[in-house]
Amino acid sequence: QVQPVESGGGLVQPGGSLRLSCAAPSSIAPFNTMGWYRQAPGKERELVAQISRDGYTIYGESAKGRFTISRDVAKNTMYLQMNSLEPEDAGVYFCNTFPTRLMSWGQGTQVTVSS
């Protein structure tokens, strides 16, 4: 099945920054709203931010003011710039279409926030 490829995660200290990338198939990415999802240990996967094919963005409460979602349509790639990271931001980050999931879940990229 079709699935995206997430990258850019890692270990960062509280207050640090990371930039995540999501490469999605050209048959899907340019035509759909895309979203970044986070799954923390023991918790349900939740939507962190979304971006429409026209570039309109919506953020979850925890991401507002600290995260920026963007996309490069020509490269079929979506990004999530995360600043002022907090331990609560830790988890595996996935990307997919929103609201309907059109792709299989990828491997995700692990974000760890710890001193």
N, C-alpha and C positions, 0 to 999 in steps of 0.2 A: 504494500500500500504506500501511498504518497505520504511522506513525512518531512517536517522541517529539520534543520540542523541548527542547534543553539550553541553559542560559544561565548567566552569572555568572563566567565565566573572565576572565583578564586577566593583566597583568604585576604581579608582587609580589616584594618583596625576600625573601631568606632570613629565616625567622622570622616572616613575615607570615601573614595569613589571607585566605581567600576562602570564599564560600558559593555553591555551585552549586545550580541548580534544574533540575528535570526535569518537564516537563508531558507527561502521557501521556493517551491516550484513556480516557474513563470506562468504556468497554466492557472494558478490559484492566487498568488500574492497580489498582483496588480488589480484584481477585480473585486476584492473583498476587504471588509474591515478586519484588521488583524489585532491580536491582543497578546499581552504578556501576562502569564499566569505564574503564581508562586504556590509551591506546596511545602509548607513547613512540617517538620517531624510531628507525626500524630495529628495533623490537621488536614482538612479538606483543601483541595486545590482551589485557589481563588484568583479572580481577575485583578490584576494590578493596574493596568492601563490599556487603553484601546486607541486605535487610530483608523479613521475611515480611509477609503481609497482617495478621498479628496483632501486628506490631511487634517481632518477635524479630530481633536483629541479629547478624551475623557479619562480622568484619573480616579482611582480609589482614594479613600480618605487618607490612608497611610502614605500614599505616594505624592500627594499634592504639595507643591512647593519644593520638592526634593528630587523628583524623578522627571525625566523628559523622554517621551516616546517620539520617535521619528521614523521615517522610511525613505529609502531610495528606490523609487519605482523602477528605474533603469537597471538596477542591480538586483531587483527582487529581494531586497534585504531590509529588515526592520531593526531598529536599535532601541536600547533602553539605557539612557545615561542616568546613573544613580549616584547622587551626591549625599553627603551628610548621613552616611549609612549608620544604622542602629542595629543592635543585636536582633531586634524583632524583624528585621528585613531578611534574615537568613532563611535559606531553604533552597529547593531546586526550582529554577525558573524555566518555564516552558513557553513556547509560542504556538499559536494556532489561530485559525479564523475565529471570528466572533460575530453574532452569538452562536451560530451553528458551527460546530466543529467539522471541518471538511477534510481534515488530514488526521492520520494516526498521530498519537503523541510521539515526539522525538525523545532523545535521551535526556534532554534538559541540560542545564549547566548549574553547577553547585555554587552557591554564594554563602560564604561563612564570614560572619562579622564577630571578631573577637580580639581582645587585647592580649 
